[in-house]
Amino acid sequence: MKKPQNKAQNTYTFITGASSGIGQATAFELAKKKSCLILTARRIDRLKKIQKQCIDLGAKDVLIFKLDVQKNAEVAKLASEIKKKKLQVKNLVNNAGLAKGVELFQNSKAEDWNEMLDTNVKGVLNVTRELLPSIIQNKGHIINMGSVAGRLVYEGGTVYCATKFAVRAISDALRMDLKGTGVRVSNIEPGMVNTEFSVVRLGNQQKAEAVYSDMMPLTAMDIANTILWCLAQPPHVNISELVIYPTDQASVGQVVRGERSVGYLTKN
Ligand SMILES: NC(=O)c1ccc[n+]([C@@H]2O[C@H](COP(=O)([O-])OP(=O)(O)OC[C@H]3O[C@@H](n4cnc5c(N)ncnc54)[C@H](OP(=O)(O)O)[C@@H]3O)[C@@H](O)[C@H]2O)c1
């Protein structure tokens, strides 16, 4: 008689905003570790290319879905599709997010606030709630993408900072609500990272390039590596929050450029 095979079911890491920057880099780094991935974003054309790259890098399985995290019904539909396919989501990287504009609040636009609040705050809530049954079942890990803007405010950042303060509050409160389930919650709080973030915020490439001129920002890969490090800790260790600045940024608004930049200092 054939022995029944003990087939451990694959568990997936679900990443929002995987079409660019930190989300994309996290997908690539997890792919190198032979992970099973569910990659989501609004730009499906980009996800198709990233899916192929992840497979080439060694991912065990890569599924892609077009998803706008602002839309609760869309998130719920995807979660039920995942459930129907009997896929087990263990880890969630709530990375999708954006800033729009740097105007003083008195000159800011309500449509920009809505997009930031709906993506950065409600998006995290929408996706987390829908995937939680599977995450709890698998004693998984929720990684929320906060920011140093969730610890310190700055001029022109009223709404973006408010969203990232909210993400920090959500992470801390979720950790309380989930105590005793084995689920871990980490809030990752980067300073300046050179991604498409500033292009989206400022609306053009030239202005975005000026943000990182003559200094050495973090790369998306730097943050992906911190996410992988959090995920790699043993089950009894929960990295609750992690603040990562580039060496050239001492705090919010405290940036050195030119001859005082680490890029210059390490070459000379
Ligand atoms: N770069 C920084 O300096 C920095 C610093 C601290 C924190 N962060 C945070 O890091 C996260 C990732 O940003 P990034 O720097 O990697 O910027 P990015 O390159 O612009 O990536 C942002 C990602 O979010 C996705 N996204 C935006 N709105 C979405 C929506 N409604 N639904 C689904 N996906 C959406 C985008 O995909 P689609 O457009 O294809 O949907 C894209 O994949 C954000 O939460 C950001 O606030 C960034």
The ligand as a Gaussian input file, in Angstrom:
#p B3LYP/6-31G(d) Opt

LIG

0 1
 N       10.373000      56.477000      -1.191000
 C       10.421000      56.985000       0.017000
 O       11.202000      57.920000       0.299000
 C        9.559000      56.416000       1.108000
 C        9.887000      56.701000       2.441000
 C        9.100000      56.178000       3.447000
 C        8.005000      55.390000       3.156000
 N        7.698000      55.139000       1.851000
 C        6.515000      54.310000       1.584000
 O        6.928000      53.153000       0.875000
 C        5.824000      52.626000       0.146000
 C        6.268000      52.274000      -1.262000
 O        6.651000      53.451000      -1.943000
 P        7.878000      53.517000      -2.944000
 O        8.857000      54.445000      -2.354000
 O        8.324000      52.178000      -3.339000
 O        7.175000      54.318000      -4.154000
 P        6.775000      53.867000      -5.650000
 O        7.956000      53.398000      -6.375000
 O        5.998000      55.013000      -6.194000
 O        5.789000      52.620000      -5.380000
 C        4.487000      52.794000      -4.899000
 C        3.676000      51.542000      -5.172000
 O        2.362000      51.718000      -4.606000
 C        1.409000      51.319000      -5.571000
 N        0.154000      52.003000      -5.390000
 C       -0.088000      53.329000      -5.302000
 N       -1.403000      53.554000      -5.165000
 C       -2.010000      52.340000      -5.174000
 C       -3.344000      51.897000      -5.069000
 N       -4.374000      52.752000      -4.949000
 N       -3.613000      50.557000      -5.104000
 C       -2.597000      49.674000      -5.242000
 N       -1.307000      50.026000      -5.347000
 C       -1.024000      51.345000      -5.309000
 C        2.060000      51.631000      -6.920000
 O        1.533000      50.751000      -7.909000
 P        0.490000      51.141000      -9.050000
 O        0.671000      52.596000      -9.353000
 O        0.840000      50.229000     -10.191000
 O       -0.832000      50.803000      -8.446000
 C        3.511000      51.269000      -6.647000
 O        3.732000      49.892000      -6.880000
 C        4.717000      53.683000       0.247000
 O        3.789000      53.281000       1.212000
 C        5.458000      54.925000       0.691000
 O        4.620000      55.811000       1.405000
 C        8.455000      55.608000       0.821000

